[in-house]
């Protein structure tokens, strides 16, 4: 039966846009915090006019995604499609029969093992159903089976972002303009995931002064302009000449027996703008939140145009059918009310005599 292979090939592209859209979210956060217009330009004179502690800006240094799983949730989902896995609890549907399969040594499947298929890559590939062993499910919000004590829920990732900000009152600023944005945009149709609203948490906020020094921007993504962001280079010796040569500006230059001269490139090339500003009052922050992957059909609607259009067409037909059924039910209810009103005599009118 080739259907499972066809399904696996079709799922290769599932969830391929998670990482790009996480990056897009951070871009939207940065654009939604009412930053001063000068901060979006390269006019450093205008930027310098804004006091450092009044600049409404977050500098994101790192973005990490960690798969969240529960080692205790251990069931066999061999021969199940992704849609069936979601019905183990995510949709509130009764789960299909699930039984632990004993290993050759008589023990049950190892917790946390995926012996075939599986969610191999956090950001790529498909969610293939395992062919043996157990499925390690994410934590929280799952169906608990009384027969095998398995907790199943859609896959989740813990997202960690760290960075710096110079804005005074950093805690409130980050909460209002970063974490509140995540909560307000938790569930969107153009994302293959939803943000758990309760999850955004400011887990770390420290003053640069208290951490013992300024931020080293040389290894910071997005801060590679100028000499400050360049790796330290050895001083470059000038080429040594043993014979006199004419100068292009007239006369001659005689470098015979002269010692090699060294040039400090940092004095020649332009320095990074605003490099002399003190960062002692800046803050380092770390924000963590959790995303939960949506159903495969819903996730496909957020991907490429053709797949999105096909999924949208199915959704349109489903909406039409739902509206038709609701209209028929409403019409039947109105007819029932009219029938009851016709059969009930008006107030004060004599009831019909029995036949």
SULNOR-V526875 format. One record per pair of residues at least 6 apart in sequence whose ideal C-beta (glycine too) atoms are under 8 Angstrom apart, sorted by the first residue. I is the first residue (numbers start at 1). J is the second residue. Records with the same first field share a line. If there is no record, write none. Layout:
I = J ; J
//
This chain:
4 = 79
7 = 81
8 = 117 ; 126 ; 128
11 = 82 ; 126 ; 127 ; 128 ; 296
12 = 125 ; 126
13 = 126 ; 303 ; 304 ; 307
14 = 82 ; 126 ; 127 ; 192 ; 296 ; 299 ; 300
15 = 123 ; 124 ; 126 ; 127 ; 192 ; 293 ; 299
16 = 123 ; 124 ; 303
17 = 192 ; 302 ; 303
18 = 65 ; 122 ; 123 ; 157 ; 192 ; 193 ; 291 ; 293
19 = 65 ; 123
21 = 190 ; 191 ; 192 ; 193 ; 302
22 = 63 ; 65 ; 159 ; 291
23 = 63
25 = 182 ; 185
26 = 60 ; 63 ; 161
28 = 181 ; 185
29 = 58 ; 177 ; 178 ; 181 ; 182
30 = 57 ; 58 ; 60
32 = 177 ; 181
33 = 56 ; 57 ; 58 ; 173 ; 177 ; 178
34 = 56 ; 177
35 = 55 ; 56 ; 57
36 = 50 ; 55 ; 56
38 = 46 ; 47 ; 49 ; 50
39 = 47 ; 50 ; 55 ; 56 ; 57
41 = 47
44 = 273 ; 274
47 = 55 ; 273 ; 274
48 = 274
52 = 166 ; 277 ; 278 ; 281 ; 282
53 = 166 ; 167 ; 168 ; 281
54 = 167 ; 168
55 = 166 ; 167
56 = 167 ; 173 ; 177
57 = 165 ; 166 ; 167
58 = 163 ; 164 ; 165 ; 174 ; 177 ; 178 ; 285
59 = 163 ; 164 ; 165 ; 220 ; 222 ; 223
60 = 161 ; 162 ; 163 ; 222
61 = 162 ; 163 ; 164 ; 220 ; 221
62 = 160 ; 161 ; 162 ; 163 ; 221
63 = 159 ; 160 ; 161
64 = 159 ; 160 ; 161
65 = 122 ; 123 ; 157 ; 158 ; 159 ; 160
66 = 122 ; 157 ; 158 ; 159 ; 160
67 = 119 ; 122 ; 138 ; 155 ; 156 ; 157 ; 158
68 = 138 ; 139 ; 155 ; 156 ; 157 ; 158 ; 290
69 = 112 ; 136 ; 137 ; 138 ; 139
70 = 136 ; 137 ; 138 ; 139 ; 142 ; 151
71 = 111 ; 112 ; 136
72 = 111 ; 149 ; 151
73 = 111 ; 135 ; 136 ; 137 ; 142 ; 150 ; 151 ; 152
74 = 100 ; 108 ; 109 ; 110 ; 111 ; 112 ; 134 ; 135 ; 136 ; 148 ; 150
75 = 88 ; 98 ; 100 ; 134 ; 135 ; 137 ; 145 ; 148 ; 150 ; 152
76 = 98 ; 99 ; 100 ; 101 ; 109 ; 130 ; 132 ; 133 ; 134 ; 135
77 = 84 ; 85 ; 88 ; 98 ; 129 ; 130 ; 135
78 = 101 ; 129 ; 130 ; 131 ; 132
79 = 129
80 = 96 ; 129
81 = 129
82 = 126 ; 127 ; 129 ; 296
83 = 295 ; 296 ; 297
84 = 96
85 = 127 ; 129 ; 135 ; 152
86 = 154 ; 295 ; 296
87 = 93 ; 95 ; 96
88 = 95 ; 96 ; 98 ; 142 ; 143 ; 150 ; 152
89 = 95 ; 141 ; 142 ; 143 ; 151 ; 152 ; 153
90 = 141 ; 142 ; 143 ; 152 ; 153 ; 154 ; 295
91 = 295
95 = 143 ; 145 ; 152
98 = 145 ; 147 ; 148 ; 150
99 = 147 ; 148
100 = 108 ; 109 ; 134 ; 148
101 = 108 ; 109 ; 132
102 = 108
103 = 109
108 = 134
109 = 115 ; 132 ; 133 ; 134
110 = 133 ; 134
111 = 134 ; 136
112 = 134 ; 136
113 = 133 ; 134 ; 136
114 = 130 ; 133 ; 134 ; 135 ; 136
115 = 130 ; 131 ; 132 ; 133
116 = 128 ; 130 ; 131 ; 132 ; 133
117 = 128 ; 129 ; 130 ; 131
118 = 128 ; 130 ; 135
119 = 125 ; 127 ; 128 ; 155
120 = 128
122 = 157
127 = 155 ; 293 ; 296
135 = 152
137 = 150 ; 151 ; 152 ; 153 ; 155
138 = 153 ; 154 ; 155 ; 156 ; 292
139 = 151 ; 153 ; 156
140 = 153 ; 156
141 = 153 ; 292
142 = 151 ; 152 ; 153
143 = 150 ; 151 ; 152 ; 153
144 = 150 ; 151
153 = 292
154 = 292 ; 293 ; 294 ; 295
155 = 292 ; 293
156 = 196 ; 290 ; 291 ; 292 ; 293
157 = 193 ; 290 ; 291 ; 293
158 = 288 ; 289 ; 290
159 = 288 ; 289 ; 290 ; 291
160 = 286 ; 287 ; 288
161 = 286 ; 287 ; 288
162 = 204 ; 284 ; 285 ; 286 ; 287
163 = 284 ; 285
164 = 208 ; 215 ; 279 ; 282 ; 283 ; 284 ; 285
165 = 173 ; 174 ; 282 ; 283 ; 285
166 = 279 ; 281 ; 282 ; 283
167 = 173 ; 283
168 = 281
170 = 205 ; 283 ; 285
171 = 202 ; 205
174 = 202 ; 205 ; 285 ; 287
175 = 202
178 = 200 ; 287
179 = 200 ; 201 ; 202 ; 287 ; 289
182 = 195 ; 200 ; 289
183 = 195 ; 197 ; 200
185 = 195
186 = 194 ; 195 ; 196 ; 197
187 = 194 ; 195
188 = 194
189 = 298 ; 301 ; 302
190 = 301 ; 302
191 = 294 ; 302
192 = 293 ; 294 ; 298 ; 299 ; 302 ; 303
193 = 291 ; 292 ; 293 ; 294 ; 299
194 = 291 ; 292 ; 294
195 = 289 ; 290 ; 291 ; 292
196 = 289 ; 290 ; 291 ; 292
199 = 288 ; 289 ; 290
200 = 287 ; 288 ; 289
201 = 287 ; 288 ; 289
202 = 285 ; 286 ; 287
203 = 286 ; 287 ; 288
204 = 284 ; 285 ; 286
205 = 283 ; 284 ; 285 ; 286
206 = 283 ; 284
207 = 280 ; 281 ; 282 ; 283 ; 284
208 = 214 ; 215 ; 279 ; 280 ; 281 ; 282 ; 283 ; 284
209 = 280 ; 281
211 = 284
214 = 278 ; 279 ; 280 ; 282
215 = 279 ; 282 ; 284
217 = 223 ; 228 ; 229 ; 272
218 = 228 ; 229 ; 230 ; 231
220 = 229
223 = 229
224 = 230
225 = 272
226 = 269 ; 270 ; 271 ; 272 ; 273 ; 275
227 = 265 ; 266 ; 269 ; 270 ; 271 ; 272
228 = 271 ; 272 ; 275
229 = 272
233 = 265
235 = 262 ; 263 ; 264 ; 265
236 = 262 ; 263 ; 265
237 = 260 ; 261 ; 262
238 = 260 ; 261 ; 262 ; 263
240 = 255 ; 258 ; 260
241 = 255 ; 256
242 = 255 ; 256
243 = 256
244 = 252 ; 253 ; 254 ; 255 ; 256
245 = 252 ; 253
246 = 252
247 = 253
293 = 299
297 = 311 ; 314
298 = 311
300 = 307 ; 308 ; 311
301 = 307 ; 308 ; 311 ; 312 ; 315
302 = 308
345 = 351 ; 352
//
